[in-house]
Amino acid sequence: MNLKDIVSVSGMPGLYKMAGNRSNGLIVEDLDTGKRKFAPSRQHQFTPLESIAIFTTTEEDSIELGKVFEKIQHGLEQHPLVGANASSEELRAYFTAVFPEHDEDRVKVGDIKKVLKWFSFLQDRDLLVADETETEEEEAKEEE
């Protein structure tokens, strides 16, 4: 999954594509309308989705968000997506079902809500497509 140019901007709902960079902020593009606007760094914080990881109980200690999205996507048939407004228990149970290796002590329910909101947002816009290079690399690993 290519989450390279997708950013979360504090104080602004949804996710945006980074269209440009200035010394005092970012030019972000709305994924629905394509409209661009300047978001000053004095008022907003920017978090590229590519840089986000979820804590795990495995040796690596964390896994990148794109791989978590892949696990959710592969588990959609067995475990339909729950709404981000579901109860804390439902959210935790769902996340444990699709991503059992997450660290329950360090991954809070608020983090799970955010991940599910972002997943839904990107899935609704067909932006959760695996990169061809990633698919080829995975196939090469499986063949070995």
N, CA, C and O atoms as a GROMACS GRO file, in nm:
protein
  576
    1MET      N    1   0.083  -0.118   0.000
    1MET     CA    2   0.000   0.000   0.000
    1MET      C    3   0.088   0.125   0.000
    1MET      O    4   0.184   0.135   0.076
    2ASN      N    5   0.055   0.215  -0.084
    2ASN     CA    6   0.134   0.337  -0.093
    2ASN      C    7   0.066   0.448  -0.014
    2ASN      O    8  -0.029   0.511  -0.060
    3LEU      N    9   0.117   0.471   0.104
    3LEU     CA   10   0.063   0.577   0.189
    3LEU      C   11   0.158   0.696   0.193
    3LEU      O   12   0.147   0.783   0.280
    4LYS      N   13   0.252   0.700   0.100
    4LYS     CA   14   0.360   0.799   0.102
    4LYS      C   15   0.311   0.943   0.109
    4LYS      O   16   0.360   1.019   0.192
    5ASP      N   17   0.218   0.981   0.025
    5ASP     CA   18   0.177   1.122   0.017
    5ASP      C   19   0.050   1.152   0.096
    5ASP      O   20   0.000   1.265   0.090
    6ILE      N   21  -0.004   1.055   0.168
    6ILE     CA   22  -0.127   1.076   0.245
    6ILE      C   23  -0.090   1.124   0.384
    6ILE      O   24  -0.008   1.062   0.452
    7VAL      N   25  -0.150   1.236   0.426
    7VAL     CA   26  -0.120   1.292   0.558
    7VAL      C   27  -0.247   1.320   0.636
    7VAL      O   28  -0.354   1.346   0.581
    8SER      N   29  -0.231   1.312   0.766
    8SER     CA   30  -0.335   1.353   0.858
    8SER      C   31  -0.295   1.492   0.907
    8SER      O   32  -0.179   1.513   0.944
    9VAL      N   33  -0.388   1.584   0.908
    9VAL     CA   34  -0.359   1.722   0.948
    9VAL      C   35  -0.442   1.753   1.072
    9VAL      O   36  -0.565   1.745   1.068
   10SER      N   37  -0.375   1.790   1.180
   10SER     CA   38  -0.448   1.821   1.303
   10SER      C   39  -0.539   1.941   1.280
   10SER      O   40  -0.501   2.038   1.214
   11GLY      N   41  -0.659   1.934   1.335
   11GLY     CA   42  -0.754   2.043   1.321
   11GLY      C   43  -0.833   2.042   1.192
   11GLY      O   44  -0.916   2.129   1.168
   12MET      N   45  -0.805   1.943   1.107
   12MET     CA   46  -0.877   1.931   0.979
   12MET      C   47  -0.928   1.788   0.968
   12MET      O   48  -0.850   1.694   0.984
   13PRO      N   49  -1.057   1.770   0.940
   13PRO     CA   50  -1.111   1.634   0.934
   13PRO      C   51  -1.064   1.558   0.810
   13PRO      O   52  -1.039   1.618   0.705
   14GLY      N   53  -1.052   1.427   0.822
   14GLY     CA   54  -1.017   1.343   0.708
   14GLY      C   55  -0.868   1.336   0.683
   14GLY      O   56  -0.786   1.374   0.766
   15LEU      N   57  -0.836   1.285   0.566
   15LEU     CA   58  -0.698   1.269   0.522
   15LEU      C   59  -0.677   1.351   0.396
   15LEU      O   60  -0.772   1.380   0.323
   16TYR      N   61  -0.554   1.387   0.371
   16TYR     CA   62  -0.521   1.472   0.257
   16TYR      C   63  -0.399   1.419   0.185
   16TYR      O   64  -0.318   1.344   0.241
   17LYS      N   65  -0.387   1.458   0.060
   17LYS     CA   66  -0.268   1.428  -0.018
   17LYS      C   67  -0.175   1.548  -0.010
   17LYS      O   68  -0.218   1.662  -0.028
   18MET      N   69  -0.050   1.522   0.016
   18MET     CA   70   0.046   1.631   0.022
   18MET      C   71   0.079   1.672  -0.121
   18MET      O   72   0.137   1.594  -0.198
   19ALA      N   73   0.043   1.795  -0.156
   19ALA     CA   74   0.061   1.843  -0.293
   19ALA      C   75   0.186   1.929  -0.306
   19ALA      O   76   0.243   1.940  -0.415
   20GLY      N   77   0.230   1.989  -0.198
   20GLY     CA   78   0.346   2.075  -0.203
   20GLY      C   79   0.398   2.104  -0.065
   20GLY      O   80   0.331   2.082   0.036
   21ASN      N   81   0.519   2.155  -0.062
   21ASN     CA   82   0.585   2.180   0.065
   21ASN      C   83   0.642   2.322   0.065
   21ASN      O   84   0.710   2.362  -0.030
   22ARG      N   85   0.614   2.394   0.168
   22ARG     CA   86   0.672   2.528   0.186
   22ARG      C   87   0.745   2.529   0.318
   22ARG      O   88   0.726   2.439   0.400
   23SER      N   89   0.827   2.628   0.340
   23SER     CA   90   0.903   2.634   0.465
   23SER      C   91   0.812   2.659   0.586
   23SER      O   92   0.847   2.624   0.698
   24ASN      N   93   0.696   2.719   0.563
   24ASN     CA   94   0.606   2.752   0.674
   24ASN      C   95   0.478   2.668   0.676
   24ASN      O   96   0.382   2.704   0.744
   25GLY      N   97   0.477   2.556   0.601
   25GLY     CA   98   0.359   2.470   0.602
   25GLY      C   99   0.353   2.379   0.480
   25GLY      O  100   0.450   2.365   0.406
   26LEU      N  101   0.237   2.318   0.462
   26LEU     CA  102   0.216   2.227   0.349
   26LEU      C  103   0.098   2.273   0.264
   26LEU      O  104   0.004   2.335   0.314
   27ILE      N  105   0.105   2.241   0.137
   27ILE     CA  106  -0.010   2.257   0.050
   27ILE      C  107  -0.072   2.118   0.043
   27ILE      O  108  -0.009   2.022  -0.003
   28VAL      N  109  -0.197   2.108   0.089
   28VAL     CA  110  -0.264   1.978   0.092
   28VAL      C  111  -0.381   1.978  -0.005
   28VAL      O  112  -0.444   2.081  -0.030
   29GLU      N  113  -0.408   1.860  -0.060
   29GLU     CA  114  -0.515   1.844  -0.158
   29GLU      C  115  -0.624   1.756  -0.098
   29GLU      O  116  -0.596   1.647  -0.048
   30ASP      N  117  -0.746   1.803  -0.104
   30ASP     CA  118  -0.860   1.725  -0.057
   30ASP      C  119  -0.877   1.603  -0.148
   30ASP      O  120  -0.879   1.617  -0.270
   31LEU      N  121  -0.889   1.485  -0.089
   31LEU     CA  122  -0.898   1.362  -0.168
   31LEU      C  123  -1.032   1.349  -0.240
   31LEU      O  124  -1.042   1.272  -0.336
   32ASP      N  125  -1.134   1.420  -0.196
   32ASP     CA  126  -1.264   1.413  -0.260
   32ASP      C  127  -1.279   1.514  -0.373
   32ASP      O  128  -1.317   1.479  -0.485
   33THR      N  129  -1.248   1.639  -0.343
   33THR     CA  130  -1.272   1.746  -0.439
   33THR      C  131  -1.150   1.782  -0.524
   33THR      O  132  -1.164   1.839  -0.632
   34GLY      N  133  -1.032   1.748  -0.475
   34GLY     CA  134  -0.911   1.785  -0.547
   34GLY      C  135  -0.868   1.928  -0.522
   34GLY      O  136  -0.767   1.974  -0.576
   35LYS      N  137  -0.945   2.000  -0.438
   35LYS     CA  138  -0.910   2.139  -0.407
   35LYS      C  139  -0.785   2.141  -0.320
   35LYS      O  140  -0.766   2.057  -0.231
   36ARG      N  141  -0.702   2.237  -0.348
   36ARG     CA  142  -0.578   2.252  -0.271
   36ARG      C  143  -0.589   2.371  -0.178
   36ARG      O  144  -0.651   2.472  -0.211
   37LYS      N  145  -0.527   2.358  -0.062
   37LYS     CA  146  -0.522   2.471   0.029
   37LYS      C  147  -0.393   2.464   0.109
   37LYS      O  148  -0.332   2.359   0.126
   38PHE      N  149  -0.354   2.580   0.158
   38PHE     CA  150  -0.232   2.590   0.238
   38PHE      C  151  -0.266   2.568   0.384
   38PHE      O  152  -0.360   2.628   0.437
   39ALA      N  153  -0.190   2.482   0.451
   39ALA     CA  154  -0.207   2.456   0.593
   39ALA      C  155  -0.078   2.498   0.664
   39ALA      O  156   0.024   2.430   0.652
   40PRO      N  157  -0.082   2.611   0.735
   40PRO     CA  158   0.040   2.661   0.798
   40PRO      C  159   0.085   2.572   0.915
   40PRO      O  160   0.002   2.520   0.990
   41SER      N  161   0.215   2.557   0.928
   41SER     CA  162   0.268   2.471   1.035
   41SER      C  163   0.253   2.536   1.173
   41SER      O  164   0.269   2.468   1.274
   42ARG      N  165   0.224   2.663   1.179
   42ARG     CA  166   0.198   2.729   1.308
   42ARG      C  167   0.066   2.684   1.368
   42ARG      O  168   0.050   2.684   1.490
   43GLN      N  169  -0.029   2.647   1.285
   43GLN     CA  170  -0.162   2.608   1.332
   43GLN      C  171  -0.185   2.458   1.328
   43GLN      O  172  -0.274   2.408   1.397
   44HIS      N  173  -0.108   2.384   1.248
   44HIS     CA  174  -0.136   2.243   1.227
   44HIS      C  175  -0.011   2.158   1.246
   44HIS      O  176   0.102   2.204   1.229
   45GLN      N  177  -0.036   2.033   1.281
   45GLN     CA  178   0.070   1.932   1.282
   45GLN      C  179   0.038   1.834   1.172
   45GLN      O  180  -0.079   1.806   1.145
   46PHE      N  181   0.141   1.782   1.107
   46PHE     CA  182   0.123   1.693   0.994
   46PHE      C  183   0.182   1.557   1.026
   46PHE      O  184   0.294   1.546   1.075
   47THR      N  185   0.105   1.453   0.998
   47THR     CA  186   0.151   1.317   1.022
   47THR      C  187   0.132   1.235   0.895
   47THR      O  188   0.019   1.200   0.860
   48PRO      N  189   0.242   1.203   0.826
   48PRO     CA  190   0.228   1.116   0.710
   48PRO      C  191   0.188   0.975   0.755
   48PRO      O  192   0.248   0.922   0.849
   49LEU      N  193   0.090   0.915   0.690
   49LEU     CA  194   0.047   0.781   0.731
   49LEU      C  195   0.158   0.680   0.715
   49LEU      O  196   0.162   0.579   0.786
   50GLU      N  197   0.249   0.707   0.623
   50GLU     CA  198   0.362   0.618   0.600
   50GLU      C  199   0.450   0.605   0.724
   50GLU      O  200   0.516   0.503   0.743
   51SER      N  201   0.452   0.708   0.809
   51SER     CA  202   0.541   0.707   0.926
   51SER      C  203   0.476   0.649   1.051
   51SER      O  204   0.540   0.640   1.156
   52ILE      N  205   0.349   0.608   1.042
   52ILE     CA  206   0.277   0.558   1.159
   52ILE      C  207   0.295   0.407   1.169
   52ILE      O  208   0.291   0.335   1.070
   53ALA      N  209   0.315   0.361   1.292
   53ALA     CA  210   0.329   0.217   1.318
   53ALA      C  211   0.244   0.181   1.439
   53ALA      O  212   0.216   0.266   1.524
   54ILE      N  213   0.203   0.056   1.446
   54ILE     CA  214   0.123   0.005   1.556
   54ILE      C  215   0.209  -0.089   1.639
   54ILE      O  216   0.278  -0.175   1.584
   55PHE      N  217   0.207  -0.073   1.772
   55PHE     CA  218   0.286  -0.157   1.861
   55PHE      C  219   0.240  -0.301   1.854
   55PHE      O  220   0.120  -0.330   1.848
   56THR      N  221   0.337  -0.393   1.856
   56THR     CA  222   0.305  -0.536   1.854
   56THR      C  223   0.376  -0.606   1.968
   56THR      O  224   0.460  -0.548   2.037
   57THR      N  225   0.342  -0.731   1.988
   57THR     CA  226   0.408  -0.814   2.089
   57THR      C  227   0.515  -0.902   2.025
   57THR      O  228   0.570  -0.989   2.092
   58THR      N  229   0.545  -0.879   1.898
   58THR     CA  230   0.645  -0.958   1.827
   58THR      C  231   0.783  -0.897   1.845
   58THR      O  232   0.799  -0.795   1.912
   59GLU      N  233   0.882  -0.960   1.786
   59GLU     CA  234   1.021  -0.914   1.797
   59GLU      C  235   1.042  -0.774   1.741
   59GLU      O  236   1.121  -0.697   1.794
   60GLU      N  237   0.970  -0.741   1.633
   60GLU     CA  238   0.989  -0.611   1.568
   60GLU      C  239   0.939  -0.496   1.654
   60GLU      O  240   0.980  -0.382   1.632
   61ASP      N  241   0.851  -0.521   1.749
   61ASP     CA  242   0.795  -0.422   1.841
   61ASP      C  243   0.690  -0.331   1.778
   61ASP      O  244   0.609  -0.272   1.849
   62SER      N  245   0.689  -0.320   1.645
   62SER     CA  246   0.585  -0.241   1.578
   62SER      C  247   0.575  -0.285   1.433
   62SER      O  248   0.666  -0.346   1.377
   63ILE      N  249   0.461  -0.252   1.372
   63ILE     CA  250   0.437  -0.284   1.231
   63ILE      C  251   0.378  -0.160   1.165
   63ILE      O  252   0.297  -0.089   1.224
   64GLU      N  253   0.421  -0.134   1.044
   64GLU     CA  254   0.376  -0.012   0.976
   64GLU      C  255   0.227  -0.018   0.944
   64GLU      O  256   0.170  -0.126   0.926
   65LEU      N  257   0.167   0.098   0.937
   65LEU     CA  258   0.023   0.110   0.920
   65LEU      C  259  -0.027   0.044   0.791
   65LEU      O  260  -0.135  -0.014   0.790
   66GLY      N  261   0.049   0.052   0.684
   66GLY     CA  262   0.010  -0.009   0.558
   66GLY      C  263  -0.011  -0.159   0.572
   66GLY      O  264  -0.104  -0.214   0.512
   67LYS      N  265   0.073  -0.224   0.649
   67LYS     CA  266   0.059  -0.368   0.670
   67LYS      C  267  -0.062  -0.399   0.757
   67LYS      O  268  -0.127  -0.502   0.738
   68VAL      N  269  -0.093  -0.312   0.852
   68VAL     CA  270  -0.214  -0.329   0.933
   68VAL      C  271  -0.336  -0.317   0.844
   68VAL      O  272  -0.430  -0.395   0.856
   69PHE      N  273  -0.336  -0.218   0.753
   69PHE     CA  274  -0.446  -0.202   0.658
   69PHE      C  275  -0.462  -0.328   0.572
   69PHE      O  276  -0.575  -0.370   0.544
   70GLU      N  277  -0.350  -0.388   0.531
   70GLU     CA  278  -0.357  -0.510   0.452
   70GLU      C  279  -0.422  -0.622   0.532
   70GLU      O  280  -0.504  -0.697   0.478
   71LYS      N  281  -0.387  -0.636   0.659
   71LYS     CA  282  -0.446  -0.739   0.744
   71LYS      C  283  -0.597  -0.717   0.758
   71LYS      O  284  -0.675  -0.812   0.752
   72ILE      N  285  -0.637  -0.592   0.776
   72ILE     CA  286  -0.780  -0.562   0.787
   72ILE      C  287  -0.850  -0.596   0.656
   72ILE      O  288  -0.958  -0.656   0.656
   73GLN      N  289  -0.788  -0.558   0.544
   73GLN     CA  290  -0.848  -0.582   0.414
   73GLN      C  291  -0.862  -0.732   0.386
   73GLN      O  292  -0.964  -0.776   0.332
   74HIS      N  293  -0.760  -0.810   0.421
   74HIS     CA  294  -0.765  -0.955   0.398
   74HIS      C  295  -0.866  -1.023   0.490
   74HIS      O  296  -0.916  -1.130   0.458
   75GLY      N  297  -0.895  -0.962   0.605
   75GLY     CA  298  -0.987  -1.022   0.700
   75GLY      C  299  -1.131  -0.975   0.686
   75GLY      O  300  -1.215  -1.011   0.768
   76LEU      N  301  -1.160  -0.894   0.586
   76LEU     CA  302  -1.295  -0.837   0.571
   76LEU      C  303  -1.404  -0.943   0.552
   76LEU      O  304  -1.517  -0.924   0.597
   77GLU      N  305  -1.370  -1.053   0.485
   77GLU     CA  306  -1.472  -1.155   0.463
   77GLU      C  307  -1.512  -1.224   0.593
   77GLU      O  308  -1.630  -1.245   0.620
   78GLN      N  309  -1.412  -1.259   0.674
   78GLN     CA  310  -1.441  -1.326   0.801
   78GLN      C  311  -1.488  -1.229   0.908
   78GLN      O  312  -1.572  -1.263   0.991
   79HIS      N  313  -1.434  -1.109   0.906
   79HIS     CA  314  -1.464  -1.010   1.009
   79HIS      C  315  -1.504  -0.879   0.941
   79HIS      O  316  -1.417  -0.798   0.909
   80PRO      N  317  -1.633  -0.856   0.920
   80PRO     CA  318  -1.677  -0.730   0.858
   80PRO      C  319  -1.634  -0.611   0.945
   80PRO      O  320  -1.632  -0.618   1.068
   81LEU      N  321  -1.602  -0.504   0.880
   81LEU     CA  322  -1.554  -0.383   0.947
   81LEU      C  323  -1.658  -0.329   1.044
   81LEU      O  324  -1.775  -0.315   1.009
   82VAL      N  325  -1.614  -0.298   1.165
   82VAL     CA  326  -1.706  -0.236   1.262
   82VAL      C  327  -1.693  -0.085   1.250
   82VAL      O  328  -1.589  -0.035   1.207
   83GLY      N  329  -1.796  -0.014   1.287
   83GLY     CA  330  -1.793   0.131   1.281
   83GLY      C  331  -1.701   0.188   1.388
   83GLY      O  332  -1.684   0.128   1.494
   84ALA      N  333  -1.644   0.302   1.361
   84ALA     CA  334  -1.553   0.365   1.457
   84ALA      C  335  -1.629   0.412   1.581
   84ALA      O  336  -1.568   0.442   1.684
   85ASN      N  337  -1.762   0.420   1.572
   85ASN     CA  338  -1.844   0.463   1.686
   85ASN      C  339  -1.892   0.346   1.770
   85ASN      O  340  -1.975   0.364   1.860
   86ALA      N  341  -1.844   0.226   1.743
   86ALA     CA  342  -1.883   0.108   1.821
   86ALA      C  343  -1.826   0.120   1.962
   86ALA      O  344  -1.741   0.206   1.989
   87SER      N  345  -1.873   0.034   2.052
   87SER     CA  346  -1.825   0.040   2.191
   87SER      C  347  -1.677   0.000   2.198
   87SER      O  348  -1.624  -0.063   2.107
   88SER      N  349  -1.614   0.038   2.306
   88SER     CA  350  -1.472   0.008   2.326
   88SER      C  351  -1.446  -0.142   2.319
   88SER      O  352  -1.346  -0.186   2.261
   89GLU      N  353  -1.536  -0.220   2.378
   89GLU     CA  354  -1.519  -0.365   2.379
   89GLU      C  355  -1.528  -0.422   2.237
   89GLU      O  356  -1.451  -0.510   2.200
   90GLU      N  357  -1.624  -0.372   2.159
   90GLU     CA  358  -1.638  -0.418   2.021
   90GLU      C  359  -1.517  -0.383   1.937
   90GLU      O  360  -1.469  -0.464   1.858
   91LEU      N  361  -1.467  -0.261   1.954
   91LEU     CA  362  -1.349  -0.218   1.879
   91LEU      C  363  -1.228  -0.304   1.913
   91LEU      O  364  -1.156  -0.350   1.824
   92ARG      N  365  -1.206  -0.327   2.042
   92ARG     CA  366  -1.091  -0.408   2.086
   92ARG      C  367  -1.106  -0.552   2.035
   92ARG      O  368  -1.009  -0.611   1.988
   93ALA      N  369  -1.227  -0.608   2.043
   93ALA     CA  370  -1.249  -0.745   1.997
   93ALA      C  371  -1.225  -0.757   1.846
   93ALA      O  372  -1.164  -0.853   1.800
   94TYR      N  373  -1.273  -0.660   1.771
   94TYR     CA  374  -1.253  -0.662   1.626
   94TYR      C  375  -1.104  -0.654   1.592
   94TYR      O  376  -1.054  -0.732   1.512
   95PHE      N  377  -1.035  -0.560   1.655
   95PHE     CA  378  -0.893  -0.539   1.625
   95PHE      C  379  -0.812  -0.662   1.664
   95PHE      O  380  -0.717  -0.698   1.594
   96THR      N  381  -0.849  -0.726   1.773
   96THR     CA  382  -0.781  -0.848   1.817
   96THR      C  383  -0.806  -0.961   1.717
   96THR      O  384  -0.718  -1.043   1.693
   97ALA      N  385  -0.926  -0.965   1.660
   97ALA     CA  386  -0.958  -1.070   1.562
   97ALA      C  387  -0.877  -1.054   1.434
   97ALA      O  388  -0.829  -1.153   1.379
   98VAL      N  389  -0.863  -0.932   1.384
   98VAL     CA  390  -0.793  -0.913   1.256
   98VAL      C  391  -0.642  -0.890   1.274
   98VAL      O  392  -0.566  -0.912   1.181
   99PHE      N  393  -0.600  -0.848   1.392
   99PHE     CA  394  -0.459  -0.817   1.416
   99PHE      C  395  -0.423  -0.861   1.558
   99PHE      O  396  -0.398  -0.778   1.645
  100PRO      N  397  -0.419  -0.994   1.582
  100PRO     CA  398  -0.400  -1.046   1.718
  100PRO      C  399  -0.266  -1.012   1.781
  100PRO      O  400  -0.254  -1.014   1.904
  101GLU      N  401  -0.167  -0.981   1.702
  101GLU     CA  402  -0.035  -0.954   1.760
  101GLU      C  403  -0.017  -0.810   1.808
  101GLU      O  404   0.093  -0.773   1.850
  102HIS      N  405  -0.122  -0.727   1.803
  102HIS     CA  406  -0.106  -0.590   1.854
  102HIS      C  407  -0.090  -0.593   2.006
  102HIS      O  408  -0.143  -0.682   2.073
  103ASP      N  409  -0.019  -0.496   2.058
  103ASP     CA  410   0.006  -0.487   2.202
  103ASP      C  411  -0.112  -0.417   2.268
  103ASP      O  412  -0.128  -0.296   2.254
  104GLU      N  413  -0.192  -0.492   2.341
  104GLU     CA  414  -0.315  -0.437   2.399
  104GLU      C  415  -0.287  -0.331   2.506
  104GLU      O  416  -0.373  -0.247   2.533
  105ASP      N  417  -0.168  -0.334   2.567
  105ASP     CA  418  -0.135  -0.235   2.669
  105ASP      C  419  -0.098  -0.099   2.608
  105ASP      O  420  -0.128   0.005   2.666
  106ARG      N  421  -0.034  -0.102   2.494
  106ARG     CA  422   0.014   0.024   2.434
  106ARG      C  423  -0.075   0.077   2.322
  106ARG      O  424  -0.068   0.195   2.289
  107VAL      N  425  -0.158  -0.008   2.263
  107VAL     CA  426  -0.251   0.036   2.158
  107VAL      C  427  -0.385   0.066   2.225
  107VAL      O  428  -0.456  -0.026   2.267
  108LYS      N  429  -0.419   0.190   2.234
  108LYS     CA  430  -0.540   0.235   2.302
  108LYS      C  431  -0.661   0.228   2.207
  108LYS      O  432  -0.646   0.219   2.086
  109VAL      N  433  -0.780   0.232   2.265
  109VAL     CA  434  -0.904   0.226   2.186
  109VAL      C  435  -0.911   0.346   2.091
  109VAL      O  436  -0.960   0.332   1.979
  110GLY      N  437  -0.863   0.461   2.134
  110GLY     CA  438  -0.860   0.579   2.046
  110GLY      C  439  -0.774   0.556   1.923
  110GLY      O  440  -0.806   0.604   1.814
  111ASP      N  441  -0.664   0.483   1.940
  111ASP     CA  442  -0.578   0.450   1.826
  111ASP      C  443  -0.652   0.358   1.729
  111ASP      O  444  -0.643   0.374   1.607
  112ILE      N  445  -0.724   0.261   1.785
  112ILE     CA  446  -0.800   0.167   1.702
  112ILE      C  447  -0.907   0.242   1.623
  112ILE      O  448  -0.927   0.216   1.504
  113LYS      N  449  -0.976   0.335   1.689
  113LYS     CA  450  -1.078   0.416   1.620
  113LYS      C  451  -1.018   0.490   1.502
  113LYS      O  452  -1.075   0.492   1.393
  114LYS      N  453  -0.902   0.551   1.525
  114LYS     CA  454  -0.837   0.628   1.420
  114LYS      C  455  -0.798   0.539   1.302
  114LYS      O  456  -0.819   0.575   1.187
  115VAL      N  457  -0.741   0.423   1.333
  115VAL     CA  458  -0.701   0.330   1.228
  115VAL      C  459  -0.822   0.287   1.146
  115VAL      O  460  -0.816   0.283   1.023
  116LEU      N  461  -0.932   0.254   1.213
  116LEU     CA  462  -1.053   0.211   1.141
  116LEU      C  463  -1.116   0.324   1.060
  116LEU      O  464  -1.166   0.302   0.950
  117LYS      N  465  -1.114   0.446   1.114
  117LYS     CA  466  -1.166   0.561   1.038
  117LYS      C  467  -1.083   0.584   0.913
  117LYS      O  468  -1.137   0.605   0.804
  118TRP      N  469  -0.951   0.581   0.929
  118TRP     CA  470  -0.863   0.601   0.814
  118TRP      C  471  -0.881   0.491   0.711
  118TRP      O  472  -0.887   0.517   0.591
  119PHE      N  473  -0.891   0.366   0.759
  119PHE     CA  474  -0.911   0.254   0.668
  119PHE      C  475  -1.040   0.275   0.588
  119PHE      O  476  -1.040   0.261   0.465
  120SER      N  477  -1.149   0.307   0.656
  120SER     CA  478  -1.277   0.329   0.588
  120SER      C  479  -1.268   0.444   0.488
  120SER      O  480  -1.317   0.434   0.376
  121PHE      N  481  -1.205   0.553   0.530
  121PHE     CA  482  -1.189   0.670   0.446
  121PHE      C  483  -1.116   0.633   0.317
  121PHE      O  484  -1.160   0.668   0.207
  122LEU      N  485  -1.004   0.562   0.329
  122LEU     CA  486  -0.924   0.526   0.212
  122LEU      C  487  -0.991   0.418   0.127
  122LEU      O  488  -0.982   0.421   0.004
  123GLN      N  489  -1.059   0.325   0.193
  123GLN     CA  490  -1.128   0.219   0.120
  123GLN      C  491  -1.244   0.276   0.038
  123GLN      O  492  -1.266   0.234  -0.076
  124ASP      N  493  -1.319   0.369   0.095
  124ASP     CA  494  -1.430   0.431   0.024
  124ASP      C  495  -1.385   0.503  -0.102
  124ASP      O  496  -1.463   0.519  -0.196
  125ARG      N  497  -1.261   0.546  -0.105
  125ARG     CA  498  -1.207   0.620  -0.220
  125ARG      C  499  -1.118   0.532  -0.308
  125ARG      O  500  -1.049   0.583  -0.396
  126ASP      N  501  -1.118   0.401  -0.284
  126ASP     CA  502  -1.037   0.304  -0.360
  126ASP      C  503  -0.889   0.340  -0.360
  126ASP      O  504  -0.821   0.326  -0.462
  127LEU      N  505  -0.839   0.384  -0.247
  127LEU     CA  506  -0.698   0.419  -0.237
  127LEU      C  507  -0.616   0.311  -0.167
  127LEU      O  508  -0.496   0.329  -0.146
  128LEU      N  509  -0.678   0.201  -0.132
  128LEU     CA  510  -0.608   0.092  -0.065
  128LEU      C  511  -0.574  -0.018  -0.165
  128LEU      O  512  -0.619  -0.132  -0.151
  129VAL      N  513  -0.496   0.016  -0.264
  129VAL     CA  514  -0.456  -0.079  -0.366
  129VAL      C  515  -0.309  -0.111  -0.343
  129VAL      O  516  -0.227  -0.021  -0.326
  130ALA      N  517  -0.277  -0.239  -0.342
  130ALA     CA  518  -0.138  -0.280  -0.321
  130ALA      C  519  -0.052  -0.235  -0.439
  130ALA      O  520  -0.095  -0.241  -0.554
  131ASP      N  521   0.068  -0.190  -0.408
  131ASP     CA  522   0.161  -0.153  -0.514
  131ASP      C  523   0.205  -0.277  -0.589
  131ASP      O  524   0.220  -0.384  -0.529
  132GLU      N  525   0.227  -0.265  -0.718
  132GLU     CA  526   0.272  -0.381  -0.797
  132GLU      C  527   0.409  -0.427  -0.752
  132GLU      O  528   0.435  -0.547  -0.749
  133THR      N  529   0.497  -0.334  -0.716
  133THR     CA  530   0.631  -0.374  -0.672
  133THR      C  531   0.624  -0.450  -0.540
  133THR      O  532   0.698  -0.546  -0.521
  134GLU      N  533   0.536  -0.408  -0.449
  134GLU     CA  534   0.520  -0.479  -0.323
  134GLU      C  535   0.466  -0.618  -0.347
  134GLU      O  536   0.512  -0.714  -0.284
  135THR      N  537   0.370  -0.633  -0.436
  135THR     CA  538   0.312  -0.762  -0.467
  135THR      C  539   0.418  -0.854  -0.527
  135THR      O  540   0.425  -0.972  -0.491
  136GLU      N  541   0.499  -0.801  -0.617
  136GLU     CA  542   0.604  -0.881  -0.679
  136GLU      C  543   0.707  -0.925  -0.575
  136GLU      O  544   0.753  -1.039  -0.579
  137GLU      N  545   0.743  -0.836  -0.481
  137GLU     CA  546   0.839  -0.871  -0.376
  137GLU      C  547   0.783  -0.981  -0.287
  137GLU      O  548   0.855  -1.074  -0.252
  138GLU      N  549   0.654  -0.970  -0.249
  138GLU     CA  550   0.593  -1.072  -0.164
  138GLU      C  551   0.589  -1.206  -0.235
  138GLU      O  552   0.616  -1.309  -0.173
  139GLU      N  553   0.556  -1.207  -0.366
  139GLU     CA  554   0.553  -1.331  -0.442
  139GLU      C  555   0.692  -1.394  -0.450
  139GLU      O  556   0.705  -1.516  -0.441
  140ALA      N  557   0.795  -1.312  -0.468
  140ALA     CA  558   0.932  -1.362  -0.474
  140ALA      C  559   0.972  -1.426  -0.340
  140ALA      O  560   1.039  -1.529  -0.338
  141LYS      N  561   0.932  -1.366  -0.229
  141LYS     CA  562   0.962  -1.421  -0.097
  141LYS      C  563   0.893  -1.555  -0.078
  141LYS      O  564   0.952  -1.648  -0.023
  142GLU      N  565   0.767  -1.564  -0.122
  142GLU     CA  566   0.691  -1.688  -0.107
  142GLU      C  567   0.752  -1.801  -0.189
  142GLU      O  568   0.751  -1.917  -0.146
  143GLU      N  569   0.805  -1.769  -0.308
  143GLU     CA  570   0.866  -1.870  -0.393
  143GLU      C  571   0.994  -1.926  -0.331
  143GLU      O  572   1.027  -2.043  -0.352
  144GLU      N  573   1.067  -1.844  -0.256
  144GLU     CA  574   1.193  -1.889  -0.193
  144GLU      C  575   1.158  -1.980  -0.080
  144GLU      O  576   1.247  -2.031  -0.012
   0.00000   0.00000   0.00000
